[in-house]
Amino acid sequence: MTPTDRPLTSPPSVLIDEKAVVAMVLISGKTLKRRIREGKFPAPIVIGHLKRWPRAVIENWIVTEASRAAGVKW
């Protein structure tokens, strides 16, 4: 079996930029940066001068925050 014949065990992580993050979370870029500094939001992955977040991390953060705000415990 060659590497191209093997099925992926998990799909590659999609990386999104700050513009996509603030659109998903409905906050401003300034608030995003503040929450990252305060440790209240996942830090980005830095690739050269680019900052990117795995989409799954942001989706999980949204679910976690929504659950916390609603008082739901998983």
N, CA, C and O atoms as a GROMACS GRO file, in nm:
protein
  296
    1MET      N    1   0.084  -0.117   0.000
    1MET     CA    2   0.000   0.000   0.000
    1MET      C    3   0.090   0.125   0.000
    1MET      O    4   0.179   0.137   0.084
    2THR      N    5   0.067   0.213  -0.091
    2THR     CA    6   0.145   0.337  -0.098
    2THR      C    7   0.078   0.444  -0.013
    2THR      O    8  -0.040   0.432   0.020
    3PRO      N    9   0.152   0.549   0.022
    3PRO     CA   10   0.093   0.656   0.104
    3PRO      C   11  -0.033   0.716   0.043
    3PRO      O   12  -0.122   0.759   0.117
    4THR      N   13  -0.042   0.721  -0.088
    4THR     CA   14  -0.161   0.780  -0.150
    4THR      C   15  -0.279   0.684  -0.150
    4THR      O   16  -0.393   0.726  -0.169
    5ASP      N   17  -0.254   0.555  -0.128
    5ASP     CA   18  -0.362   0.457  -0.123
    5ASP      C   19  -0.428   0.451   0.014
    5ASP      O   20  -0.542   0.409   0.027
    6ARG      N   21  -0.354   0.493   0.116
    6ARG     CA   22  -0.407   0.484   0.252
    6ARG      C   23  -0.515   0.588   0.277
    6ARG      O   24  -0.497   0.705   0.242
    7PRO      N   25  -0.627   0.548   0.337
    7PRO     CA   26  -0.728   0.648   0.371
    7PRO      C   27  -0.679   0.732   0.489
    7PRO      O   28  -0.603   0.684   0.573
    8LEU      N   29  -0.722   0.854   0.495
    8LEU     CA   30  -0.687   0.939   0.607
    8LEU      C   31  -0.760   0.891   0.731
    8LEU      O   32  -0.878   0.856   0.724
    9THR      N   33  -0.692   0.890   0.844
    9THR     CA   34  -0.759   0.851   0.968
    9THR      C   35  -0.843   0.966   1.021
    9THR      O   36  -0.943   0.944   1.089
   10SER      N   37  -0.804   1.088   0.991
   10SER     CA   38  -0.884   1.205   1.026
   10SER      C   39  -0.860   1.311   0.920
   10SER      O   40  -0.751   1.320   0.864
   11PRO      N   41  -0.962   1.392   0.893
   11PRO     CA   42  -0.943   1.493   0.789
   11PRO      C   43  -0.842   1.598   0.835
   11PRO      O   44  -0.831   1.624   0.955
   12PRO      N   45  -0.771   1.658   0.742
   12PRO     CA   46  -0.677   1.762   0.782
   12PRO      C   47  -0.752   1.879   0.844
   12PRO      O   48  -0.865   1.909   0.805
   13SER      N   49  -0.689   1.944   0.939
   13SER     CA   50  -0.751   2.056   1.007
   13SER      C   51  -0.755   2.177   0.914
   13SER      O   52  -0.655   2.211   0.851
   14VAL      N   53  -0.870   2.239   0.907
   14VAL     CA   54  -0.885   2.359   0.827
   14VAL      C   55  -0.844   2.478   0.914
   14VAL      O   56  -0.894   2.494   1.025
   15LEU      N   57  -0.753   2.559   0.863
   15LEU     CA   58  -0.708   2.677   0.936
   15LEU      C   59  -0.784   2.799   0.885
   15LEU      O   60  -0.801   2.817   0.765
   16ILE      N   61  -0.828   2.883   0.978
   16ILE     CA   62  -0.902   3.003   0.941
   16ILE      C   63  -0.832   3.127   0.995
   16ILE      O   64  -0.759   3.119   1.094
   17ASP      N   65  -0.855   3.240   0.930
   17ASP     CA   66  -0.789   3.364   0.970
   17ASP      C   67  -0.875   3.443   1.070
   17ASP      O   68  -0.986   3.402   1.105
   18GLU      N   69  -0.820   3.556   1.115
   18GLU     CA   70  -0.888   3.637   1.216
   18GLU      C   71  -1.024   3.686   1.167
   18GLU      O   72  -1.120   3.690   1.244
   19LYS      N   73  -1.034   3.722   1.041
   19LYS     CA   74  -1.160   3.770   0.986
   19LYS      C   75  -1.269   3.664   0.999
   19LYS      O   76  -1.382   3.695   1.035
   20ALA      N   77  -1.235   3.540   0.970
   20ALA     CA   78  -1.332   3.430   0.981
   20ALA      C   79  -1.366   3.403   1.127
   20ALA      O   80  -1.482   3.375   1.160
   21VAL      N   81  -1.266   3.412   1.215
   21VAL     CA   82  -1.290   3.388   1.358
   21VAL      C   83  -1.388   3.491   1.414
   21VAL      O   84  -1.486   3.454   1.480
   22VAL      N   85  -1.362   3.619   1.390
   22VAL     CA   86  -1.451   3.721   1.446
   22VAL      C   87  -1.592   3.710   1.387
   22VAL      O   88  -1.690   3.742   1.455
   23ALA      N   89  -1.603   3.667   1.263
   23ALA     CA   90  -1.735   3.645   1.203
   23ALA      C   91  -1.808   3.529   1.270
   23ALA      O   92  -1.929   3.534   1.291
   24MET      N   93  -1.734   3.423   1.303
   24MET     CA   94  -1.796   3.307   1.368
   24MET      C   95  -1.838   3.337   1.512
   24MET      O   96  -1.944   3.293   1.557
   25VAL      N   97  -1.756   3.413   1.583
   25VAL     CA   98  -1.777   3.436   1.726
   25VAL      C   99  -1.856   3.565   1.752
   25VAL      O  100  -1.903   3.588   1.864
   26LEU      N  101  -1.870   3.648   1.650
   26LEU     CA  102  -1.945   3.773   1.658
   26LEU      C  103  -1.886   3.871   1.759
   26LEU      O  104  -1.958   3.928   1.841
   27ILE      N  105  -1.755   3.888   1.752
   27ILE     CA  106  -1.686   3.988   1.833
   27ILE      C  107  -1.591   4.066   1.742
   27ILE      O  108  -1.564   4.024   1.630
   28SER      N  109  -1.543   4.178   1.790
   28SER     CA  110  -1.450   4.258   1.710
   28SER      C  111  -1.309   4.200   1.719
   28SER      O  112  -1.279   4.119   1.807
   29GLY      N  113  -1.224   4.242   1.628
   29GLY     CA  114  -1.084   4.201   1.632
   29GLY      C  115  -1.016   4.246   1.759
   29GLY      O  116  -0.933   4.175   1.814
   30LYS      N  117  -1.051   4.367   1.805
   30LYS     CA  118  -0.993   4.420   1.928
   30LYS      C  119  -1.032   4.334   2.049
   30LYS      O  120  -0.948   4.305   2.135
   31THR      N  121  -1.158   4.295   2.055
   31THR     CA  122  -1.204   4.209   2.164
   31THR      C  123  -1.139   4.072   2.156
   31THR      O  124  -1.104   4.013   2.259
   32LEU      N  125  -1.122   4.021   2.035
   32LEU     CA  126  -1.055   3.891   2.018
   32LEU      C  127  -0.913   3.897   2.074
   32LEU      O  128  -0.873   3.808   2.150
   33LYS      N  129  -0.839   3.999   2.038
   33LYS     CA  130  -0.701   4.013   2.086
   33LYS      C  131  -0.697   4.025   2.238
   33LYS      O  132  -0.609   3.968   2.303
   34ARG      N  133  -0.790   4.100   2.296
   34ARG     CA  134  -0.795   4.115   2.441
   34ARG      C  135  -0.824   3.981   2.509
   34ARG      O  136  -0.759   3.946   2.608
   35ARG      N  137  -0.920   3.907   2.456
   35ARG     CA  138  -0.954   3.778   2.516
   35ARG      C  139  -0.839   3.678   2.504
   35ARG      O  140  -0.819   3.596   2.594
   36ILE      N  141  -0.763   3.684   2.398
   36ILE     CA  142  -0.645   3.598   2.384
   36ILE      C  143  -0.544   3.635   2.492
   36ILE      O  144  -0.489   3.547   2.559
   37ARG      N  145  -0.517   3.764   2.508
   37ARG     CA  146  -0.422   3.811   2.612
   37ARG      C  147  -0.466   3.767   2.751
   37ARG      O  148  -0.383   3.731   2.834
   38GLU      N  149  -0.596   3.772   2.776
   38GLU     CA  150  -0.651   3.736   2.907
   38GLU      C  151  -0.662   3.584   2.926
   38GLU      O  152  -0.695   3.538   3.036
   39GLY      N  153  -0.634   3.506   2.822
   39GLY     CA  154  -0.644   3.362   2.831
   39GLY      C  155  -0.788   3.312   2.822
   39GLY      O  156  -0.817   3.199   2.862
   40LYS      N  157  -0.876   3.394   2.768
   40LYS     CA  158  -1.017   3.359   2.758
   40LYS      C  159  -1.057   3.311   2.618
   40LYS      O  160  -1.174   3.283   2.591
   41PHE      N  161  -0.957   3.302   2.530
   41PHE     CA  162  -0.982   3.256   2.394
   41PHE      C  163  -0.856   3.184   2.346
   41PHE      O  164  -0.745   3.222   2.383
   42PRO      N  165  -0.873   3.078   2.265
   42PRO     CA  166  -0.756   3.003   2.217
   42PRO      C  167  -0.660   3.091   2.137
   42PRO      O  168  -0.701   3.170   2.053
   43ALA      N  169  -0.533   3.075   2.165
   43ALA     CA  170  -0.429   3.149   2.092
   43ALA      C  171  -0.416   3.092   1.951
   43ALA      O  172  -0.441   2.973   1.930
   44PRO      N  173  -0.378   3.175   1.857
   44PRO     CA  174  -0.362   3.125   1.720
   44PRO      C  175  -0.232   3.049   1.701
   44PRO      O  176  -0.141   3.054   1.784
   45ILE      N  177  -0.228   2.977   1.591
   45ILE     CA  178  -0.105   2.916   1.544
   45ILE      C  179  -0.037   3.021   1.457
   45ILE      O  180  -0.101   3.078   1.368
   46VAL      N  181   0.088   3.047   1.480
   46VAL     CA  182   0.160   3.148   1.402
   46VAL      C  183   0.245   3.078   1.297
   46VAL      O  184   0.329   2.994   1.328
   47ILE      N  185   0.221   3.114   1.172
   47ILE     CA  186   0.295   3.058   1.059
   47ILE      C  187   0.360   3.176   0.988
   47ILE      O  188   0.296   3.247   0.910
   48GLY      N  189   0.488   3.197   1.017
   48GLY     CA  190   0.555   3.316   0.965
   48GLY      C  191   0.493   3.438   1.031
   48GLY      O  192   0.499   3.452   1.153
   49HIS      N  193   0.435   3.526   0.953
   49HIS     CA  194   0.368   3.642   1.010
   49HIS      C  195   0.216   3.624   1.012
   49HIS      O  196   0.143   3.715   1.052
   50LEU      N  197   0.168   3.508   0.970
   50LEU     CA  198   0.025   3.480   0.966
   50LEU      C  199  -0.023   3.418   1.096
   50LEU      O  200   0.049   3.338   1.158
   51LYS      N  201  -0.143   3.453   1.138
   51LYS     CA  202  -0.206   3.391   1.255
   51LYS      C  203  -0.329   3.316   1.207
   51LYS      O  204  -0.415   3.372   1.138
   52ARG      N  205  -0.336   3.189   1.243
   52ARG     CA  206  -0.447   3.105   1.201
   52ARG      C  207  -0.495   3.020   1.317
   52ARG      O  208  -0.419   2.988   1.408
   53TRP      N  209  -0.623   2.983   1.313
   53TRP     CA  210  -0.682   2.896   1.414
   53TRP      C  211  -0.739   2.773   1.344
   53TRP      O  212  -0.796   2.785   1.236
   54PRO      N  213  -0.724   2.657   1.405
   54PRO     CA  214  -0.794   2.539   1.351
   54PRO      C  215  -0.945   2.562   1.369
   54PRO      O  216  -0.991   2.594   1.479
   55ARG      N  217  -1.020   2.545   1.263
   55ARG     CA  218  -1.165   2.569   1.268
   55ARG      C  219  -1.230   2.486   1.378
   55ARG      O  220  -1.321   2.534   1.446
   56ALA      N  221  -1.186   2.362   1.396
   56ALA     CA  222  -1.245   2.275   1.498
   56ALA      C  223  -1.225   2.332   1.638
   56ALA      O  224  -1.312   2.317   1.724
   57VAL      N  225  -1.111   2.397   1.663
   57VAL     CA  226  -1.086   2.458   1.795
   57VAL      C  227  -1.186   2.569   1.821
   57VAL      O  228  -1.239   2.580   1.932
   58ILE      N  229  -1.213   2.651   1.721
   58ILE     CA  230  -1.308   2.761   1.737
   58ILE      C  231  -1.449   2.706   1.754
   58ILE      O  232  -1.525   2.757   1.837
   59GLU      N  233  -1.486   2.605   1.678
   59GLU     CA  234  -1.618   2.545   1.692
   59GLU      C  235  -1.636   2.485   1.831
   59GLU      O  236  -1.742   2.500   1.892
   60ASN      N  237  -1.533   2.417   1.882
   60ASN     CA  238  -1.539   2.361   2.018
   60ASN      C  239  -1.550   2.471   2.122
   60ASN      O  240  -1.624   2.456   2.219
   61TRP      N  241  -1.478   2.581   2.102
   61TRP     CA  242  -1.484   2.693   2.196
   61TRP      C  243  -1.626   2.750   2.199
   61TRP      O  244  -1.677   2.782   2.307
   62ILE      N  245  -1.688   2.764   2.083
   62ILE     CA  246  -1.825   2.817   2.076
   62ILE      C  247  -1.921   2.726   2.153
   62ILE      O  248  -2.003   2.775   2.231
   63VAL      N  249  -1.911   2.596   2.132
   63VAL     CA  250  -1.999   2.502   2.202
   63VAL      C  251  -1.975   2.508   2.352
   63VAL      O  252  -2.070   2.509   2.430
   64THR      N  253  -1.849   2.511   2.393
   64THR     CA  254  -1.815   2.515   2.535
   64THR      C  255  -1.868   2.642   2.600
   64THR      O  256  -1.927   2.638   2.708
   65GLU      N  257  -1.846   2.756   2.534
   65GLU     CA  258  -1.892   2.884   2.590
   65GLU      C  259  -2.044   2.891   2.594
   65GLU      O  260  -2.101   2.942   2.691
   66ALA      N  261  -2.111   2.841   2.492
   66ALA     CA  262  -2.257   2.840   2.491
   66ALA      C  263  -2.312   2.752   2.602
   66ALA      O  264  -2.410   2.787   2.668
   67SER      N  265  -2.248   2.637   2.623
   67SER     CA  266  -2.290   2.546   2.729
   67SER      C  267  -2.267   2.609   2.866
   67SER      O  268  -2.352   2.599   2.955
   68ARG      N  269  -2.152   2.674   2.882
   68ARG     CA  270  -2.120   2.739   3.010
   68ARG      C  271  -2.219   2.850   3.039
   68ARG      O  272  -2.265   2.865   3.152
   69ALA      N  273  -2.251   2.929   2.937
   69ALA     CA  274  -2.345   3.040   2.955
   69ALA      C  275  -2.485   2.989   2.988
   69ALA      O  276  -2.559   3.053   3.062
   70ALA      N  277  -2.520   2.872   2.934
   70ALA     CA  278  -2.653   2.815   2.959
   70ALA      C  279  -2.655   2.730   3.087
   70ALA      O  280  -2.761   2.685   3.129
   71GLY      N  281  -2.540   2.709   3.148
   71GLY     CA  282  -2.533   2.628   3.269
   71GLY      C  283  -2.536   2.479   3.245
   71GLY      O  284  -2.563   2.402   3.338
   72VAL      N  285  -2.509   2.437   3.121
   72VAL     CA  286  -2.510   2.295   3.086
   72VAL      C  287  -2.373   2.237   3.113
   72VAL      O  288  -2.272   2.298   3.078
   73LYS      N  289  -2.368   2.119   3.175
   73LYS     CA  290  -2.240   2.052   3.199
   73LYS      C  291  -2.238   1.924   3.118
   73LYS      O  292  -2.331   1.843   3.125
   74TRP      N  293  -2.132   1.906   3.040
   74TRP     CA  294  -2.118   1.787   2.955
   74TRP      C  295  -2.049   1.678   3.028
   74TRP      O  296  -2.028   1.570   2.972
   0.00000   0.00000   0.00000
